[in-house]
Each structure stands twice: as C-alpha cells, then as structure tokens.
C-alpha cells in the first residue's frame, strides 16, 4: 500500500478507525480485524480513550501484542466519555490521560497523540505546552488535533513552543464537504497533514441505503441515529448526489466505495483516510479501494 507522511511518521494511505472495538465487536473480532488490516498493508491505527467506554484501546493493545513496532499507533484525548474519562485539556489532565492510554494500549509511547476536540475552557497555550513536554520525554512522537476550525488551528500554531500539531482530523467526505474551505484549506496553507474521518458518511457512500427503503436493522444509521437524525441524512438531495456519484464511478469502471476514497486521497493535504470496520471483509474492501488515483481532470469532474 502507498504511504504518505504525518510529520515524521510514514503511514498507509488507508488507516483503520478503531471506534467499533469494545462496542460493536468484541476482543476476538477485534483481533480478526487487526490481523486483516496488517495483512492488507494498513499501518495507521486510530483510536481514542473514550471509544468503547475505554475498551477500544485495551482491545487494540491486546491485538497488537508482539507486533507493536509494525504499526503507527494514534489515539485521542479530551472528550468526555466513560465516567472515568471526564474530558479536558489542562496540563494535569493531559498527563493523567496519556498514562491511562499507555496502560490500556500496552505500550511505552504513542506515535500520534491528538486533542479530540477544542477545549475553550483551557488556554491552548497550556495544552500545547504539556504536549510539547510529552514529545520531549519520548512518550509521544507527534501531536495532532481533531474537530478544529481554521481559526483554532492558527491559534494552536501561534501557541506552540515546539513543532506543534502536525495534522488535523476532521469530518470530510463526498456528501459532507464543508471542511474543504476550513480545516483542509488551512492544513494545505500551513503544511499540516489532514486525516478525514467518516469517509463513507456513516455508510451512506457504500450504497447500502436506498431511496424509499427502510434502514437495515443493526446498521450505523439504525444504531447511532434517532429518527430525526436519520431523516436529516436520508434526504432527497443526498440521494440525488449519491446517484450522480454512483453514475460517475460506474462510468469509470469503479465502485462508489472506490470513488469515496479516491476523491479524498486526491486532495493534496490528505495523508491517510481513516475508515472503520467490523469485519476482515470490510477491511480488505477499504484497503483495495485506496488503489484508484484520480487524475486532476477526473477530480474536477466529480459531481
């Protein structure tokens, strides 16, 4: 698989999102997914301390026993989750959070440590200061952030005493393109890497949801979204866009899944596309989808 850079880290262009671990799949199935990802050449594993009520990190750490050095391990902190995870970004909180993640993951360092969301109650200077200290101490190799606006990225860069954030992880996909002119544009301007999450728009871009048909039981829209949220997703305009995208992909002899990943990877700052999976089959499909490289002309003509 092709690789790109996040600061000093070389990562596969398709990454594995580990938010399903400890929630939608158990330890045994987590190991199967991790095994498939490694076999497919995926090296970037992205998790967070709140995923699976803290079990995601534990499950991932166990699945990586004996092969930790073969992967780039990324996790996040700062959001409120399990009662034991209160959320925060003060120096004291960050130091407690990193120790918890290191223990659950069974490792002595985090390759990419990311602030999960802005924490305006804490001066960004304080957060950047303690993160720089963790890098100097060898507990963290690179630092990043998630869900930051362009303004917040600039504020963090101004506050950094060291290299600062090397990447930003925000929501971006063919249906939700708002961040093109925000986080992505700022990442390109400043030389940061960009990691898009929800590349398949919660499964919408797999083609599993069809106009006028009920949502399948157990799907992400069924388990994550209430009735109003589902209605906001399953709109006529989104189905119109979906069908136009399917026609474009078909016209190039490709699948909608391949187009979803290829479009993101054609955007200059994108280093890796974070995609979740609950089975080895999904992992293999995601890995294969990263092989299509859109030409500039094809990129410009995507609906």
Secondary structure as UniProt FT lines:
FT   STRAND          3..6
FT   TURN            7..8
FT   STRAND          9..12
FT   STRAND          14..17
FT   TURN            19..20
FT   TURN            22..24
FT   HELIX           27..39
FT   TURN            40..41
FT   STRAND          44..46
FT   TURN            49..50
FT   HELIX           51..54
FT   HELIX           55..63
FT   TURN            64..66
FT   HELIX           68..70
FT   STRAND          72..77
FT   TURN            83..84
FT   HELIX           91..105
FT   STRAND          110..115
FT   TURN            120..121
FT   HELIX           124..137
FT   STRAND          140..146
FT   HELIX           150..159
FT   STRAND          165..171
FT   HELIX           178..181
FT   HELIX           183..190
FT   STRAND          193..197
FT   TURN            199..203
FT   HELIX           204..206
FT   TURN            211..212
FT   TURN            217..218
FT   HELIX           220..224
FT   HELIX           227..233
FT   HELIX           236..251
FT   TURN            252..253
FT   HELIX           256..265
FT   TURN            268..269
FT   STRAND          270..276
FT   HELIX           280..289
FT   TURN            290..291
FT   HELIX           296..301
//
